[in-house]
Amino acid sequence: MIAGALLLAAALADAPVPVPALPPLASVRVEFDARGVTGSSASGIADLATGRVVTVDDPVRVASVSKLVVAIAVLRLVEAGKLNLDADVGVLLGRPLRNPAFPDAPITLRLLLSHRSSLTDTIDYVLPFDADMGAVLADPRAWDADHAPGTYYRYTNFNFPVIAAVMERATGERFDRLMARLVLNPLKLDACYNWASCKPETAARAVVLYRARQPVKDDNHGAMPACAVTPAADGSCDLTRWRAGFNGAAFSPQGGLRISMRDLAKVGRLLLGRGRVDGVRLLGPASFRLLETPLWTYDGQTRGTSNGDPQAGFLCRYSLAVTWTASRAPGCRDDPFGDGRPRMGHAGEAYGLRSGLWIDRARGRGTAYFATDVTDGPGDRSVYTRAEEQLARPDAAAPR
């Protein structure tokens, strides 16, 4: 009866029939405190082709949550004296890196990590393996011609391939292996950037990402993918051709971390421990203060867009690859938890997936979650999706 009424109303209004949003295909949530996991839930299908049920230990591409883990590695290199947050990164890259509209303003790691570099995502940052990223960055279209570096916040994925290239040049190590050495291995995480550094059995358990129930990413068919990076222009995939800093986009530093929610919770526990977890210290107190100190807060003016689309009220406070919920700035709707408590962490969105890692420092608790094939719109209490709001609820079970 209700469906018939909808059809009749749509016909009378000469409007298309509304299509209800599908529920997420897979959803996982892990709660934790400084000592360990305190609760978890998992629901749905990791791989439609096989019917494999998702678990809290299945690796998933967590999208922009990857950026936060990169920031931890950068700060470890700063502590080691390999990098300087305020140095001109063009010096390390071996070629100038400047916004053509502001040629005298240096670009620094601090600006790149906080999305204030004046780079944009108006040109493609997903580059073939053999691409010369420096030539792409020389294109004026890659830059914001209206705002000088350091004066404007614009969430930009392209910042992170540049950061990865700087890390490679400073160490001579391939980005994915460098991330393993600096963060993933010390924390004993079964994780990697773009699969190449993961074990085959880990890739076999990948959560497939879907849009409208069609696979769009990590459909690995129970094996290691044939090519872990975007192939070279000639279609080849020879990783021995890697050159330090030539193409920082190769291992997707902006979003390519594959990690389970159980392991992502350990990263959250590192944040709760101010750089220390399970007897392992990755960051000193001074570095952690840098990580948690906001460098930009929405003031109605110095805010741009994310991926070219307006994100009104989504991102309102940002530090070094760390964002905050419940900023309470006018016009902001950035609290998927709905309790007004500020949390630090990062959200992720790509290929139909939504993800998040959030810690409540005051209460000593945190949440890691993801949902795949998310098609619904903003929820009731924020501009986060309904699926994210459901997963963020303190008493949440995975949506069904």
SVG drawing of the C-alpha trace seen along z (x, -y; Angstrom):
<svg xmlns="http://www.w3.org/2000/svg" viewBox="-2 -36 71 55">
<polyline fill="none" stroke="black" stroke-width="0.4" points="0.0,0.0 2.8,-2.4 4.7,-1.6 1.6,-2.1 1.0,-5.5 4.5,-6.6 4.2,-5.6 0.8,-7.5 2.2,-10.6 5.3,-10.6 3.1,-10.2 0.9,-13.0 3.8,-15.2 5.5,-14.2 8.6,-13.4 10.9,-10.3 10.1,-7.6 12.5,-7.9 14.8,-4.9 15.5,-3.9 19.1,-3.7 20.5,-0.2 21.9,0.8 25.7,1.1 27.0,4.4 29.5,4.9 30.0,3.0 32.6,3.5 33.1,1.6 35.7,2.0 35.7,0.2 38.9,-0.1 40.7,-1.8 44.4,-2.1 44.6,1.5 43.0,3.2 39.8,4.0 36.7,3.6 34.0,4.7 33.4,5.4 30.7,6.1 30.7,7.2 27.9,7.7 27.5,8.4 29.5,9.7 33.2,9.1 33.0,10.6 29.8,11.1 31.3,13.5 32.1,16.1 29.6,15.0 32.4,14.6 31.2,13.0 33.1,10.0 35.1,10.2 36.9,7.6 40.2,9.1 39.7,8.6 41.9,5.9 40.0,3.0 41.2,0.0 40.5,-2.7 40.7,-5.7 41.8,-8.9 42.4,-7.4 45.7,-6.4 46.8,-10.1 46.9,-10.0 49.2,-7.0 51.5,-8.8 51.7,-11.8 52.9,-9.4 55.7,-8.2 56.7,-11.8 57.0,-12.8 59.2,-9.8 61.5,-11.0 61.5,-14.5 62.5,-13.0 65.3,-11.1 66.6,-14.4 65.7,-13.2 63.0,-15.7 62.1,-19.3 58.4,-20.3 59.3,-23.9 62.0,-23.3 61.4,-23.9 60.4,-20.5 61.7,-21.4 65.2,-21.2 64.7,-17.6 62.8,-16.8 65.7,-18.1 63.6,-20.5 61.6,-23.6 58.0,-23.1 56.1,-26.3 52.6,-27.6 53.2,-29.5 51.0,-32.3 53.1,-32.7 56.7,-31.8 58.3,-33.2 56.3,-31.2 58.0,-27.8 55.9,-24.7 56.7,-22.8 55.7,-19.5 53.7,-21.4 51.6,-23.0 51.2,-19.8 50.1,-17.8 47.6,-20.4 46.1,-21.0 47.3,-24.6 49.9,-24.1 47.6,-25.7 47.8,-22.4 44.4,-21.2 42.8,-18.0 41.8,-19.7 44.1,-17.4 44.5,-13.6 46.7,-12.5 46.3,-8.8 49.3,-8.5 50.8,-5.6 53.7,-3.9 56.3,-5.5 54.8,-9.0 57.0,-12.0 55.1,-13.5 57.3,-16.6 56.1,-17.4 52.5,-17.0 53.1,-19.4 54.6,-22.0 51.2,-22.3 49.5,-25.6 46.2,-23.8 47.4,-21.8 47.5,-24.9 45.1,-27.4 45.9,-30.7 43.8,-32.8 45.3,-31.8 48.9,-31.8 50.4,-28.8 49.6,-29.0 46.6,-31.3 43.8,-28.9 42.6,-25.4 41.6,-23.2 41.4,-19.4 43.6,-18.0 44.6,-14.4 47.6,-15.4 49.4,-16.8 50.2,-13.2 51.9,-11.9 54.2,-14.9 54.8,-14.0 55.6,-10.4 58.1,-11.6 59.8,-13.7 60.0,-10.8 61.5,-8.6 64.1,-11.1 65.1,-11.6 65.5,-7.9 66.1,-6.2 63.4,-3.7 60.2,-2.8 57.2,-4.4 55.3,-1.2 58.4,0.4 59.2,-2.8 55.7,-2.8 56.2,0.8 59.5,0.0 58.3,-3.2 54.8,-2.3 53.3,1.0 56.0,3.4 56.8,1.8 53.1,2.1 52.9,5.7 50.1,4.8 49.1,7.0 48.7,4.1 50.3,2.4 49.9,-0.3 48.7,1.0 49.2,4.7 52.8,5.1 54.2,5.3 51.4,7.5 51.5,11.3 49.5,13.1 47.2,14.6 46.4,11.1 45.4,10.0 43.3,13.1 41.1,11.8 40.5,8.4 37.2,6.7 35.9,5.9 34.7,2.4 31.4,1.9 29.2,-0.7 25.6,0.4 26.7,4.0 29.3,3.8 33.0,4.4 35.2,1.3 38.3,2.0 40.2,4.9 38.3,7.6 41.4,9.8 39.7,13.2 41.4,14.7 44.9,13.9 47.6,11.2 46.6,8.7 48.6,9.0 49.7,5.4 49.8,3.6 50.1,0.1 48.6,-1.8 50.5,-0.1 53.0,-2.1 51.9,-3.8 52.8,-0.8 50.7,1.5 53.7,3.1 54.1,3.5 57.8,3.9 58.3,2.5 62.1,2.8 61.8,-0.3 60.9,-2.4 63.0,-5.5 63.0,-7.4 60.8,-10.5 60.0,-10.2 56.3,-9.3 55.1,-9.6 51.6,-8.6 52.6,-5.0 51.6,-3.4 48.5,-5.7 49.7,-7.5 46.5,-9.5 44.2,-6.5 45.9,-3.1 46.3,-1.7 44.8,1.8 44.2,2.7 41.7,4.5 39.6,2.7 41.3,4.7 44.7,3.4 43.4,-0.1 42.2,-0.1 45.8,0.3 46.7,-2.9 43.9,-4.5 45.4,-3.1 48.7,-4.6 46.9,-8.0 45.3,-7.4 48.8,-6.6 50.2,-9.8 52.6,-8.0 53.0,-4.8 51.1,-1.5 51.8,2.0 55.3,0.9 56.3,-0.5 56.9,-4.2 56.7,-5.5 56.4,-9.3 57.9,-11.4 55.7,-13.9 56.7,-16.9 55.8,-15.1 52.4,-14.1 51.7,-17.7 52.4,-18.6 50.0,-15.9 47.2,-17.0 47.5,-20.8 45.0,-22.3 46.5,-24.4 43.2,-25.5 39.8,-26.1 36.8,-27.1 36.1,-30.8 33.7,-31.2 36.4,-32.2 39.6,-30.1 37.9,-26.9 37.9,-25.3 36.3,-22.1 37.0,-18.4 37.6,-16.5 35.9,-19.4 32.6,-19.1 31.3,-21.4 31.6,-19.8 29.6,-22.3 30.1,-21.6 32.1,-18.3 35.7,-19.4 36.0,-22.3 39.3,-21.8 42.5,-20.2 46.1,-19.7 48.8,-17.4 46.6,-14.9 44.3,-14.8 40.8,-16.2 38.4,-16.8 34.7,-16.1 32.3,-18.4 34.2,-21.6 31.1,-23.7 32.1,-26.4 29.1,-28.1 27.9,-26.3 29.7,-23.1 27.8,-19.7 30.8,-17.5 29.7,-15.3 28.5,-11.9 28.5,-10.7 25.9,-13.3 27.1,-13.8 29.1,-17.0 32.3,-15.5 35.4,-16.4 37.3,-13.5 40.5,-13.4 41.2,-11.1 40.3,-10.9 37.4,-10.0 37.7,-8.1 35.5,-8.0 36.3,-6.4 34.9,-3.7 31.7,-3.5 33.4,-3.0 33.1,-5.1 35.5,-4.7 36.6,-6.4 39.1,-6.2 38.2,-8.4 39.5,-8.7 37.9,-10.5 41.0,-11.5 39.1,-12.7 37.3,-9.4 40.2,-7.2 38.1,-5.4 38.0,-5.1 36.2,-3.6 37.3,-2.3 34.8,-1.5 34.0,-1.1 31.0,-0.3 31.0,0.6 28.7,-0.3 27.3,-3.2 24.5,-4.9 22.6,-7.0 22.9,-10.7 23.6,-12.8 22.3,-11.6 20.1,-13.2 22.8,-14.9 25.6,-15.7 26.7,-15.8 28.2,-12.3 26.1,-9.5 23.5,-7.7 25.7,-4.6 28.5,-6.4 26.2,-7.9 24.9,-4.4 28.5,-3.0 29.5,-6.0 26.8,-5.5 28.3,-4.5 25.9,-1.5 26.1,-0.7 25.9,2.7 26.9,3.0 24.0,1.9 22.1,4.7"/>
</svg>
